[in-house]
């Protein structure tokens, strides 16, 4: 069984001294609960706060060493094939750690990856399941110690704008975005006939046919899920309701390559991926909607929490209090925190294409969504989940209903952007970029 | 392969234009029809209400798509034509099942088509072109010779004559594939399965195993009007969907195709008065008759509705050759053309003919028609297809019985260019005067989405879904 751990450390009286050390210590305890000598490759990144990387790497290396681990630090240059690098150094496992500092919280997200070939089929006795996430959230009060770590290097956002990006043939079912390798942010689209790899401008790089349909009844409301994240040797996961299987794909050279299949028909699948990890869910058998089954780990024994059905899910690339959002089939949007607890009050009548993205670098993701309504026109809006009555941006209507959205840093300015797919009346799909990047274009 | 003269699917609610929504599962739809569906056996269904029920409960081998073209339904692909249109090879899609879970196989298809061809089937004319159909209809054999089961999923249908348009037959609702239940009745494979019959309604539940995907609504209630209800049942209070002749309050109605023909027939037993009577009926102002109908209607100049038929000769003068008394027979069915009958009474009285109306139950009505035991009759025919050869055959079946229908189909099957002449010949042979064609109006309550009016005048209830309450624009 996979494991997710989350806890909040109260700020120590008298200041934030040692927050980094305490977070490192807590993570080492969770990662190595029973000390036994092992060789552990360690990759630490702090994408939003570079000065934090070294102190945390030092603190965590020390904490792990105290738990009988021989630590092999990996450099950012090895990120391209970090698992290969870990294997090459003879490591038994890889611990990938991402540290972010937002508002008054130090967030540490870690992934334990056994350095084995097969991602999903690791059932060896004593082996940790792949992709287990060990989440540590540490309060870091605004004091001298925090100042020492340095403020997050936030670019100055411009006004939020909506720009046309590209047009696709066919009907789009799902959209995802994210880096398929270091420095290469890509879009991934699932249509009714194929999966498409697009560059950040929406230009087609590669495509591949869908797996065969399952024999027997069709799925009336054809639907799909897609995510770009860390899926072992692949970076893309998708599944189409009613198809025999989903797939994990890699695109190291902008060519879609199958890594392995994902079981279809009611199995738990990645349905979104972001900074807080991978969100797993499952299609209701025979339907294009998801069960009320949400988990941060792949758990074949998981059962739906209720009879509710979901249209879809989104994950924030840079989570804050909000990390995930799921849309119930009554168009109620639930905004969830990194451990899937409610982060903000539910929002009613949210449209089916939505995303969470920290467009302005404020440390808390915004909601980008349209409104579900019986009217023929659609409105795309940007809201703060904690203050949904304040509309930060509203797009001009007239470009067709929003059918999907995905978030990633497409412009390379360090701020999240959102790609929105609309279905114009004349057919096909149009992609739009929602960005606060004052400089302009996707990279 | 394109079926001629079919209307495109008309969405009653503009699903495609909805903002930010997707169809959702759940809920129940109540559908108010011209009558409560009394018959669920596709081989025996007649009239709009029963065809709507057949669409909800049945599955056909082929379907007509939004543009009027045939597309595979239970079949994996369109039938392969062999022997110049005299034979067709069919292959079923994999994994099909009936409502009771029984596999839907090629053998079951053969049984179902044989059943449709049987003696008790008023829709047997549809498969009259299959080799051996006559013998089955006459009860001489229980095996339809022209249907060969090749494997679990393959069969071959051999016709008695070339009929390239035969696949259109396989898209008509009476050909929906069923198997008889041991306890009586039939078991279908459509999107909904019947669960309860009440005097005024039929309750259906969604069938998860439907080949086209589980319907969005969990349940359907198909309702007939209250016996003593108002003339205009209200949309919303009693039903979410109304398919009836009269207009409804609420959303503007969508008018369906004019598939309800009303024909006047004159019996040869009138002797010398027969032809003057037919001429008097033909000389009636049919536009005037059509205006009397509550439903959308238009006058019908010929059986094929092309309006190209030359006008009848001058009407005979008052009393000239006409009988002094005439008994006008009507079927005792909810959609009987009573308003038209009353108008005929008035118009013929002006010509010196006293018309007495009499009605007969459906079986007796058909028996008297085929046996010539009437003076004149008004015959409502709800077309199951707009394919001209099938239209002629259905009219011939209604007015003259299986033999005449079988002949009409054979004549019409091979030569499309002769259809107008064949229609005129049929009108003359059977002393048929086409009067008008009418349809139904479909209305939906706010919040019902995705519902389409199909080219055959039925509703695509499997595609209908409900917006959450209180989610107006």
HADDOCK unambig.tbl for C-alpha pairs under 7 A between the chains (distance, minus, plus):
assign (segid A and resid 215 and name CA) (segid B and resid 94 and name CA) 5.84 0.50 0.50
assign (segid A and resid 215 and name CA) (segid B and resid 95 and name CA) 5.60 0.50 0.50
assign (segid A and resid 216 and name CA) (segid B and resid 94 and name CA) 5.96 0.50 0.50
assign (segid A and resid 216 and name CA) (segid B and resid 95 and name CA) 4.07 0.50 0.50
assign (segid A and resid 216 and name CA) (segid B and resid 96 and name CA) 5.79 0.50 0.50
assign (segid A and resid 216 and name CA) (segid B and resid 211 and name CA) 6.33 0.50 0.50
assign (segid A and resid 217 and name CA) (segid B and resid 209 and name CA) 5.63 0.50 0.50
assign (segid A and resid 217 and name CA) (segid B and resid 210 and name CA) 5.65 0.50 0.50
assign (segid A and resid 217 and name CA) (segid B and resid 211 and name CA) 4.00 0.50 0.50
assign (segid A and resid 217 and name CA) (segid B and resid 212 and name CA) 5.94 0.50 0.50
assign (segid A and resid 217 and name CA) (segid B and resid 213 and name CA) 5.34 0.50 0.50
assign (segid A and resid 218 and name CA) (segid B and resid 211 and name CA) 5.82 0.50 0.50
assign (segid A and resid 218 and name CA) (segid B and resid 212 and name CA) 5.27 0.50 0.50
assign (segid A and resid 218 and name CA) (segid B and resid 213 and name CA) 4.59 0.50 0.50
assign (segid A and resid 219 and name CA) (segid B and resid 213 and name CA) 4.79 0.50 0.50
assign (segid A and resid 220 and name CA) (segid B and resid 212 and name CA) 6.37 0.50 0.50
assign (segid A and resid 220 and name CA) (segid B and resid 213 and name CA) 4.48 0.50 0.50
assign (segid A and resid 220 and name CA) (segid B and resid 214 and name CA) 6.50 0.50 0.50
assign (segid A and resid 286 and name CA) (segid B and resid 214 and name CA) 6.99 0.50 0.50
assign (segid A and resid 329 and name CA) (segid B and resid 24 and name CA) 6.21 0.50 0.50
assign (segid A and resid 330 and name CA) (segid B and resid 468 and name CA) 5.88 0.50 0.50
assign (segid A and resid 351 and name CA) (segid B and resid 20 and name CA) 4.10 0.50 0.50
assign (segid A and resid 351 and name CA) (segid B and resid 21 and name CA) 5.68 0.50 0.50
assign (segid A and resid 352 and name CA) (segid B and resid 20 and name CA) 5.33 0.50 0.50
assign (segid A and resid 352 and name CA) (segid B and resid 21 and name CA) 5.68 0.50 0.50
assign (segid A and resid 352 and name CA) (segid B and resid 22 and name CA) 6.86 0.50 0.50
assign (segid A and resid 353 and name CA) (segid B and resid 20 and name CA) 6.73 0.50 0.50
assign (segid A and resid 370 and name CA) (segid B and resid 20 and name CA) 6.01 0.50 0.50
assign (segid A and resid 371 and name CA) (segid B and resid 20 and name CA) 5.89 0.50 0.50
assign (segid A and resid 372 and name CA) (segid B and resid 19 and name CA) 5.82 0.50 0.50
assign (segid A and resid 372 and name CA) (segid B and resid 20 and name CA) 4.62 0.50 0.50
assign (segid A and resid 372 and name CA) (segid B and resid 21 and name CA) 5.31 0.50 0.50
assign (segid A and resid 373 and name CA) (segid B and resid 18 and name CA) 6.73 0.50 0.50
assign (segid A and resid 373 and name CA) (segid B and resid 19 and name CA) 5.59 0.50 0.50
assign (segid A and resid 373 and name CA) (segid B and resid 20 and name CA) 6.73 0.50 0.50
assign (segid A and resid 373 and name CA) (segid B and resid 21 and name CA) 6.95 0.50 0.50
assign (segid A and resid 373 and name CA) (segid B and resid 471 and name CA) 6.30 0.50 0.50
assign (segid A and resid 373 and name CA) (segid B and resid 472 and name CA) 6.22 0.50 0.50
assign (segid A and resid 373 and name CA) (segid B and resid 473 and name CA) 5.05 0.50 0.50
assign (segid A and resid 374 and name CA) (segid B and resid 18 and name CA) 5.40 0.50 0.50
assign (segid A and resid 374 and name CA) (segid B and resid 19 and name CA) 6.46 0.50 0.50
assign (segid A and resid 374 and name CA) (segid B and resid 472 and name CA) 5.83 0.50 0.50
assign (segid A and resid 374 and name CA) (segid B and resid 473 and name CA) 4.90 0.50 0.50
assign (segid A and resid 375 and name CA) (segid B and resid 18 and name CA) 5.61 0.50 0.50
assign (segid A and resid 375 and name CA) (segid B and resid 19 and name CA) 6.00 0.50 0.50
assign (segid A and resid 375 and name CA) (segid B and resid 473 and name CA) 5.01 0.50 0.50
assign (segid A and resid 376 and name CA) (segid B and resid 17 and name CA) 4.60 0.50 0.50
assign (segid A and resid 376 and name CA) (segid B and resid 18 and name CA) 4.77 0.50 0.50
assign (segid A and resid 376 and name CA) (segid B and resid 19 and name CA) 5.56 0.50 0.50
assign (segid A and resid 377 and name CA) (segid B and resid 19 and name CA) 5.57 0.50 0.50
assign (segid A and resid 378 and name CA) (segid B and resid 19 and name CA) 4.84 0.50 0.50
assign (segid A and resid 378 and name CA) (segid B and resid 20 and name CA) 6.63 0.50 0.50
assign (segid A and resid 401 and name CA) (segid B and resid 19 and name CA) 4.89 0.50 0.50
assign (segid A and resid 401 and name CA) (segid B and resid 20 and name CA) 5.48 0.50 0.50
assign (segid A and resid 402 and name CA) (segid B and resid 20 and name CA) 5.54 0.50 0.50
assign (segid A and resid 403 and name CA) (segid B and resid 20 and name CA) 6.53 0.50 0.50
